Amino acid sequence: MSAPFLEVIDVFKSYFLNGKRIDVLRGVSVQIQQGELVSLIGASGSGKSTFLHVAGTLDAPAAGQMKFKGQSVFDMNDAQVAEFRNTKIGFVFQSHFLLPEFTAAENVAMPALVHREDRKAVLVRARELLERVGLGHRADHRPGELSGGESQRVALARALIMKPDLLLADEPTGNLDPSTGEGIHNLLREVNKDLGITAIVVTHNEVLAKSLPRRLRLKDGQVVDADTSGA
């Protein structure tokens, strides 16, 4: 039997605030299979973003393991973890973090350009991704000329430029109106279905959460199946 695509094993994470330790993740264990589209919900301050940061290797756990296709990620050295993060994981955050001095196409291309890929080929790929998210006609516009929904579509295209295996989205529609947000929700479903990318979406939006095939909840520092937790 093959190893799970992503396996988080007994992960703990704490922070200190004003000299007081706050235990956020308390023995989190969860398995995500390849190709799954999963929502992660929970009360404010429950640790959803912390979980995503650990899963995305932006932050290391205090204890526990994370395995990607059977390989323990945090046993790698710093350079290997950085390479893993840059090539295997795509991120979409609530704020799009686009660089204002660059065009939409250049923003999408940026991760690959930083990875020193051929500029001409990367920009072609960036424009193709912008077409996929419905913004081909805005490729040469700068972020200041884009709406919030358009900027988030650019951010999604940027997350896909390295052809990641895993997409992590942290409240991707939190700053958008319901109609615009629904468009982003549909794009996430399309990306999962058409490209086969495994995705975890942190959200407060119960409608979105319930529309995805699998729903998890962070509760009391642990991940539980939201549909069987009584929540």
Secondary structure as the mmCIF struct_conf table of DSSP 4:
data_model
#
loop_
_struct_conf.conf_type_id
_struct_conf.id
_struct_conf.beg_label_comp_id
_struct_conf.beg_label_asym_id
_struct_conf.beg_label_seq_id
_struct_conf.end_label_comp_id
_struct_conf.end_label_asym_id
_struct_conf.end_label_seq_id
HELX_LH_PP_P HELX_LH_PP_P1 SER A 2 PRO A 4
BEND BEND1 PHE A 5 PHE A 5
STRN STRN1 LEU A 6 LEU A 17
TURN_TY1_P TURN_TY1_P1 ASN A 18 GLY A 19
STRN STRN2 LYS A 20 ILE A 32
TURN_TY1_P TURN_TY1_P2 GLN A 34 GLY A 35
STRN STRN3 LEU A 37 ILE A 41
TURN_TY1_P TURN_TY1_P3 SER A 44 GLY A 45
BEND BEND2 SER A 46 GLY A 47
HELX_RH_AL_P HELX_RH_AL_P1 LYS A 48 ALA A 55
TURN_TY1_P TURN_TY1_P4 GLY A 56 THR A 57
BEND BEND3 LEU A 58 ASP A 59
BEND BEND4 ALA A 62 ALA A 62
STRN STRN4 ALA A 63 PHE A 68
TURN_TY1_P TURN_TY1_P5 LYS A 69 GLY A 70
STRN STRN5 GLN A 71 SER A 72
HELX_RH_3T_P HELX_RH_3T_P1 VAL A 73 ASP A 75
BEND BEND5 MET A 76 MET A 76
HELX_RH_AL_P HELX_RH_AL_P2 ASP A 78 LYS A 88
STRN STRN6 ILE A 89 VAL A 92
BEND BEND6 GLN A 94 SER A 95
TURN_TY1_P TURN_TY1_P6 PRO A 100 GLU A 101
BEND BEND7 PHE A 102 PHE A 102
HELX_RH_AL_P HELX_RH_AL_P3 ALA A 104 VAL A 114
TURN_TY1_P TURN_TY1_P7 HIS A 115 ARG A 116
HELX_RH_AL_P HELX_RH_AL_P4 ARG A 119 ARG A 132
TURN_TY1_P TURN_TY1_P8 VAL A 133 GLY A 134
HELX_RH_3T_P HELX_RH_3T_P2 GLY A 136 ARG A 138
TURN_TY1_P TURN_TY1_P9 ALA A 139 ASP A 140
HELX_RH_3T_P HELX_RH_3T_P3 PRO A 143 GLU A 145
BEND BEND8 LEU A 146 LEU A 146
HELX_RH_AL_P HELX_RH_AL_P5 GLY A 148 LEU A 160
TURN_TY1_P TURN_TY1_P10 ILE A 161 MET A 162
BEND BEND9 ASP A 165 ASP A 165
STRN STRN7 LEU A 166 ASP A 170
BEND BEND10 GLU A 171 GLU A 171
TURN_TY1_P TURN_TY1_P11 PRO A 172 ASN A 175
BEND BEND11 LEU A 176 LEU A 176
HELX_RH_AL_P HELX_RH_AL_P6 PRO A 178 LEU A 195
STRN STRN8 THR A 198 VAL A 202
BEND BEND12 HIS A 204 HIS A 204
HELX_RH_AL_P HELX_RH_AL_P7 GLU A 206 SER A 211
BEND BEND13 LEU A 212 PRO A 213
STRN STRN9 ARG A 214 LYS A 219
TURN_TY1_P TURN_TY1_P12 ASP A 220 GLY A 221
STRN STRN10 GLN A 222 ASP A 225
TURN_TY1_P TURN_TY1_P13 ALA A 226 THR A 228
BEND BEND14 SER A 229 SER A 229
#
